[in-house]
Amino acid sequence: MRVTLSLIIISAVIFIAQALFNGFTELFALTPAMGVGGSYWQFFTYMFLHGDIVHIMINMFVLFIFGVMVERTLGWKKYLILYIVSGVGSSLLYLMLTGLSYTPMLGASGAVFAVLTAYGFLFPRNIIFVPPGIPLPARFAVVFFAGFELFLGLTGLQPGIANFGHIGGIVTGAILMFYWKHTERQKAHEFNGFEFVWE
């Protein structure tokens, strides 16, 4: 729980800094052309910035709801790796699909979608409510969100929202979870054939 709370506090402090210091957002948000051109830190820092109070509140609320259980199950080290690597992966897929624009990208949504994806792997039968309030097992909810974000990205129905970045977070999170699940099974075979499944 400490990593989840730390991420929330860091994001809140940075959001205040955005309001207090001119040029802060421009320097640390990910502007694709600038990021590739040498401002490499933006691939990391952008995920701690947000556009407005609603943006940060939604992201941090979802992070708290799902992050606490994911952190407790994965352990803090893997959980932190999941969050950071998926945030970077989110930005990379966004760049691959949208090109090197000068429109800044910011927000924790890609990383948060990765946490939601991990929750679907770890607790596949737990119920998650998806718009417009439909209860789905977590594993199917993740598939729903991936398909929904892809639809929104392709149709452009949410201008100003990095839907492909959200998909990048889901994909990166899924890759990490598959990898860890495979490596844990490999280790299990080393201990007298004992193996476990994630639930």
SULTAZI-V235441 format. One record per helix or strand of 3 or more residues. SS is the DSSP state (hx for helix, st for strand). FROM is the first residue (numbers start at 1). TO is the last residue. If there is no record, write none. Layout:
BEGIN
ss=SS from=FROM to=TO
ss=SS from=FROM to=TO
END
This chain:
BEGIN
ss=hx from=2 to=20
ss=hx from=24 to=28
ss=hx from=32 to=36
ss=hx from=42 to=48
ss=hx from=53 to=74
ss=hx from=76 to=98
ss=hx from=109 to=122
ss=st from=127 to=130
ss=st from=134 to=137
ss=hx from=138 to=155
ss=hx from=163 to=190
END
